[in-house]
Structures are given as C-alpha cells and as structure tokens.
C-alpha cells in the first residue's frame, strides 16, 4: 500500500479515504492520531492491527464539536458544559457513558463508556467535518513506542500500512491529552491520564478533581489509553536522571565503566557540559518543562536510531505540566530512576 502525504489542499481526498474505510493519520496540538471512521468496525479493527495495539485498550473518539457527542450520550454530568466551554477545542478528553449499541466493542474495549475529544487543530476539525463521521484517533505509531509529533514520525512507523497522513507540521504540546473520567459513582471527576490541562486548571472551573495514580499491569484492562505500567518506550533502555550535574556525572561514569554507549536528552546547559563524555546528545534547548515536554518523544525517537546502549533523560519536578512529562517519561523508562543507585547492580 502506498502511504500518501496530504496537506490542507488535499483535505477532501483524505476525507474520501476515511469514508471508504481507510486509515489516515491526522495532526492535533498534542500528538498525531491514527484516524478511522469510529462507526466502521472493520476500519477500527484495522487500527488495532496496524498499531499492534492490545484489543482491550479503548480508543478516543475525535469530534468536530460538542453537538456530535450529543448523538451518542444521553445523560451528561452537571460539570460537562463548563468543561466544554472552557477547554474545547483543546487537549482534554472526557469520558462519558454512551447509549447502548452506538459504538462497537472495538472502540469501547468492551466498556460502557467512551472517551471524546475535540482537538485544537483546524485541519483535523475540517477533516472530521468533510468525512461526516467521528474519528478514532490513537497515537499514529507502533503500540508502546514513543508517540509521533511530526508527520515524518508517522511515516517512519506506518509507511505502507495506512492510506495517508495529513501533515500540519510539528505538534505544539508534545504529549497526549488529559483524560478526565466523568462517570465515577460519587460524581467527582477523575484524571486517568495527566496532560497539559492540569488538575489545578480543572479545579478552578469545576471544583474537586481526583487523580488516579494506579499504574496498570499488562493483565489489567484500562479505561483510557496510556495507563499501562510501561508505554511510550524506545527500543534502547531509558534511565531517568533525577538531580543536578553531579548525578548526571555519576550515571555517565557508571555507564562508561561498563562500556555502554550513552545518549543524552537534556537542557542546553547540561547537554553542552557533557557533550564530550556521551556518544549522542539531543538538547531541548532552554531549561523548561514546556520545552522538554514538547520534544520528549522526538528526542527519544531520534536517540533510539543512534548506535547507543542507554538513554539518560533529565527529570523535572512533578507539578503542573511536569506531572504529564514525568508520567510519560517514567513509562518510557519502565520506572527506572537513577539517583545515587547503580544502574548495573
């Protein structure tokens, strides 16, 4: 299969492919999604097959507006309209109980709930509008690997496996949306996956919000994507470096003692300081969690292609956007954090 690259002028061609049951990757402000007609079970099954995605992992349904959600949900919690008015379009996914028989089990993962999002990307909003159907949209990559933040990342993973890719340049945020479950029996919304919309931002609008910090094992069934213990991982092992240059120096010394080739993802200051001591460097520039988050997946992908044995990645405090950054990083590292401990014991 030829994978075609589309731009804004080709939107109708991309929409026609969706209507024909084909898969087309699309841009959002977070990461690129793998689009298929959410009401076409055969097309949705292809999404799982192409990604190698576990069949119990539910999919997020992308819509052009809130009215599209109303076709599939009967009862909305009181906080819904405030959330939609404040955060849509944007990086917030909302989980609702849906009407019976509206989506196949391939979309719901066998649950009675579905996650919906209105992405903040005009090309994708237009694609949904022209395709005249909501789109499932898991990250457009091989399942479990770093999510794609450019069309080129998608092409690298899925060339020849999907019909097309709608290119709108690099994404702005770099990690997937916040997932907020609105179906809890006590009525208090629960963050199942952190993202750019923080707990504090949500609570300013709707009051109390809980956070589910439970990491699922491979055998547990998730209610939302990205809840597994290990996820977003490159092939090269990742270690989180939680500390200053002294800690980086200790980790690098141990790796070199064991004849390991090292890749480094860090801010400009640390990258320059250790550039002669490691084998490959990916700098995210000025030290900020925003820069690190935006380029995390791109950095992991770039370093993963280099002839190295380990990737050392700079940690950030777990507050506000840092919660989402560290959530993705810990899963990419399979929870491996270097402080003063040995990597090789």
C-alpha positions in Angstrom: 0.0 0.0 0.0 1.2 3.5 -0.9 1.0 5.9 2.0 0.1 9.4 0.6 1.2 12.6 2.3 -1.6 15.2 2.3 -1.7 18.9 3.2 -4.6 21.3 3.7 -5.4 21.5 0.0 -5.9 17.7 -0.1 -8.5 17.5 2.7 -11.2 16.2 0.5 -9.0 13.4 -0.7 -8.2 12.4 2.9 -11.8 12.6 3.9 -12.8 10.4 1.0 -10.3 7.7 2.2 -11.8 7.8 5.7 -15.3 7.4 4.2 -14.0 4.4 2.2 -12.9 2.7 5.4 -9.2 3.5 5.0 -6.8 4.8 7.7 -5.5 8.4 7.6 -3.2 9.9 10.3 -4.1 13.4 11.4 -2.5 16.2 13.3 -3.5 17.6 16.7 -2.0 20.0 19.1 -0.8 17.1 21.3 0.5 14.2 19.0 -0.5 12.8 15.6 -3.6 10.4 15.7 -4.3 7.4 13.6 -7.7 8.2 12.1 -10.5 5.8 11.1 -14.3 6.1 10.9 -15.4 5.4 14.5 -18.6 3.9 13.3 -17.0 1.5 10.9 -16.0 -1.6 12.9 -13.9 -3.1 10.1 -11.9 0.2 9.8 -11.4 0.4 13.6 -10.1 -3.2 13.7 -7.5 -2.2 11.2 -6.3 0.5 13.6 -5.6 -2.2 16.2 -3.9 -4.4 13.6 -1.7 -1.7 12.2 -0.5 -0.5 15.6 -0.2 -3.9 17.2 -2.5 -2.5 19.9 -4.0 -4.7 22.6 -7.7 -5.2 21.9 -8.7 -4.3 25.5 -7.3 -0.8 25.1 -10.2 1.6 24.4 -9.9 4.4 21.8 -10.6 8.1 22.0 -13.2 9.4 19.6 -12.4 12.7 18.0 -15.3 15.1 17.2 -15.7 18.4 15.4 -17.9 19.9 18.1 -19.9 19.1 21.2 -23.1 18.5 19.3 -21.5 15.5 17.7 -21.1 14.0 21.2 -24.8 14.5 22.0 -25.7 11.9 19.3 -24.1 9.2 21.4 -24.6 10.3 25.1 -27.9 10.7 26.8 -27.0 12.0 30.3 -24.3 14.5 30.9 -22.9 15.3 34.4 -23.5 18.9 35.5 -19.9 19.9 35.0 -19.8 19.0 31.3 -20.9 22.3 29.8 -18.3 24.2 31.9 -15.6 21.9 30.8 -16.5 22.0 27.1 -16.9 25.8 27.2 -13.5 26.3 28.8 -11.3 23.6 27.4 -12.7 22.6 23.9 -11.2 22.6 21.4 -8.1 21.6 23.3 -6.1 18.8 25.0 -8.9 17.5 27.3 -10.5 14.1 26.7 -13.8 13.5 28.5 -15.2 10.0 29.3 -19.0 9.6 29.3 -21.4 6.6 29.5 -22.7 6.1 26.0 -26.0 5.0 24.6 -26.1 1.2 24.1 -25.2 -0.2 20.7 -23.7 3.1 19.5 -20.1 2.1 19.2 -18.6 -1.4 18.7 -16.5 -3.2 21.3 -13.5 -2.4 19.1 -13.9 1.2 20.1 -15.0 0.8 23.7 -12.7 -2.0 24.7 -15.9 -3.8 25.9 -16.8 -0.9 28.4 -20.0 1.1 28.6 -18.0 4.3 28.3 -16.3 6.2 25.5 -13.7 9.0 25.6 -14.4 12.0 23.4 -12.1 14.9 22.4 -12.3 18.0 20.2 -8.7 18.6 19.1 -7.4 22.2 18.7 -6.3 21.7 15.1 -8.4 23.3 12.3 -7.2 20.8 9.6 -8.4 17.9 11.7 -11.7 19.6 12.6 -12.2 20.1 8.8 -11.3 16.5 8.1 -13.9 15.3 10.6 -16.5 17.7 9.1 -15.8 16.6 5.5 -15.7 12.9 6.4 -19.1 13.4 8.2 -18.2 11.0 11.0 -16.3 11.0 14.3 -12.8 9.5 14.1 -11.0 7.2 16.4 -7.5 8.6 16.9 -4.9 6.7 19.0 -1.4 7.9 18.5 -0.2 7.1 15.0 2.7 4.9 15.9 3.6 1.3 16.7 1.9 0.5 20.0 4.0 1.1 23.1 6.6 3.2 21.3 7.2 7.0 21.6 4.2 8.9 20.2 4.6 10.8 16.9 4.8 14.6 17.0 5.5 15.1 13.3 4.2 13.6 10.1 7.6 12.2 9.4 7.4 10.1 12.7 4.2 8.6 11.5 5.7 7.8 8.1 8.6 6.1 9.8 6.4 3.8 11.7 3.4 3.2 9.4 4.7 3.7 5.9 2.9 1.1 3.6 0.4 0.2 6.4 -2.0 3.2 6.1 -3.5 5.1 3.2 -2.4 8.6 4.1 -1.0 11.2 6.5 -2.3 14.7 6.9 0.7 16.9 7.5 0.4 20.1 9.6 4.0 20.3 10.9 5.2 19.6 14.4 2.7 19.4 17.3 2.7 22.2 19.9 2.3 20.3 23.2 4.1 17.0 22.5 2.2 14.7 25.0 -1.3 13.3 24.8 -4.4 14.9 26.2 -5.5 14.9 29.8 -8.2 12.2 30.2 -10.9 13.1 32.6 -13.5 10.4 33.7 -16.9 11.9 34.3 -18.6 8.5 35.2 -17.5 8.0 38.8 -20.3 6.9 41.1 -19.6 9.6 43.6 -19.8 12.3 40.9 -16.2 13.5 41.4 -14.3 13.6 38.1 -11.1 11.6 38.0 -7.9 12.3 35.9 -6.9 8.9 34.4 -4.1 10.3 32.3 -2.3 13.6 33.0 -1.7 16.1 30.2 -1.4 19.8 29.5 -4.7 20.6 31.2 -3.7 20.2 34.9 -5.6 19.3 38.0 -5.3 22.9 39.2 -6.7 24.3 35.9 -9.7 21.9 36.1 -10.4 22.6 39.7 -10.6 26.3 39.0 -13.5 25.6 36.7 -15.4 22.6 38.2 -14.2 22.2 41.8 -12.8 19.0 43.2 -11.0 16.6 40.9 -9.3 13.3 41.9 -6.2 11.7 40.3 -5.9 8.0 39.6 -2.2 7.3 40.1 -2.6 3.5 39.8 -0.4 2.1 37.0 -1.9 -0.9 35.3 -0.1 -4.1 34.8 -0.2 -5.8 31.4 -3.1 -8.1 32.5 -5.3 -5.2 33.7 -8.0 -3.7 31.5 -7.5 0.1 31.1 -10.4 2.6 31.0 -8.4 5.1 29.0 -5.3 4.9 26.8 -1.8 5.3 28.2 -2.5 3.8 31.7 -0.1 0.8 31.3 3.0 0.5 33.5 5.3 0.6 30.5 4.5 2.6 27.5 6.0 5.2 25.1 9.3 3.2 25.2 12.0 3.2 22.6 14.0 0.0 22.0 17.1 1.5 23.8 16.7 1.3 27.6 15.8 4.7 29.2 17.0 5.9 32.6 15.7 9.0 34.3 18.4 11.2 35.8 16.8 12.9 38.8 19.3 15.5 40.1 22.0 18.1 39.2 25.2 17.7 37.2 26.8 15.7 39.9 24.1 13.0 39.5 24.5 13.1 35.7 28.3 12.7 36.1 27.8 9.6 38.4 25.4 8.0 35.9 27.7 8.6 33.0 30.7 7.3 34.8 28.9 4.1 35.7 27.7 3.6 32.2 31.2 4.2 30.7 32.8 1.9 33.3 30.5 -0.8 31.8 31.4 0.1 28.2 27.9 1.4 27.5 27.4 4.0 24.7 25.3 6.8 26.0 22.6 9.0 24.6 21.6 12.2 26.5 18.2 14.1 26.4 18.7 17.3 28.5 18.6 21.1 28.5 21.2 23.1 26.6 23.4 23.7 29.7 23.6 20.0 30.7 23.9 18.9 27.1 26.9 21.2 26.4 28.5 20.3 29.7 28.6 16.5 29.0 28.8 16.6 25.2 32.3 15.2 25.2 31.5 12.5 27.7 28.5 10.9 25.9 28.0 9.5 22.5 24.9 11.2 21.3 23.1 14.4 22.5 19.5 15.7 22.0 19.1 19.1 23.6 15.6 20.5 24.1 17.1 24.0 24.5 16.4 26.4 27.4 15.6 24.6 30.6 11.8 24.5 30.9 9.3 21.7 31.3 7.4 23.1 28.3 10.4 22.6 26.0 11.2 19.2 27.5 7.6 18.0 27.1 7.2 19.3 23.5 10.4 17.5 22.4 10.4 14.4 24.7 9.0 11.9 22.1 11.0 13.4 19.3 14.2 13.2 21.4 13.6 9.6 22.3 12.9 8.7 18.7 16.0 10.4 17.5 18.3 8.9 20.1 16.7 5.4 19.5 18.0 5.4 16.0 21.6 6.1 17.1 24.2 3.3 17.9 23.8 3.6 21.7 23.1 1.3 24.6 21.4 3.7 27.1 19.4 6.9 27.0 19.7 9.3 30.0 16.8 11.7 30.3 16.5 14.8 32.5 13.8 14.7 35.2 11.5 17.7 36.2 9.6 18.3 39.4 6.1 16.6 39.3 3.9 19.7 39.4 1.6 21.2 36.8 2.9 20.2 33.3 5.7 18.3 34.9 3.2 15.7 36.1 2.4 14.8 32.5 6.1 14.9 31.4 7.2 12.6 34.2 4.2 10.3 33.7 5.3 9.7 30.1 9.0 9.5 31.0 8.5 7.0 33.8 6.6 4.7 31.5 9.2 5.1 28.7 11.9 4.2 31.3 9.9 1.4 32.8 10.1 3.3 36.1 14.0 3.2 36.1 15.2 6.3 38.0 18.9 7.0 38.7 19.6 8.9 41.9 22.5 7.6 43.8 21.9 3.9 42.9 23.9 1.9 40.4 22.4 1.1 37.0 24.2 -2.2 36.8 23.8 -3.8 40.2 
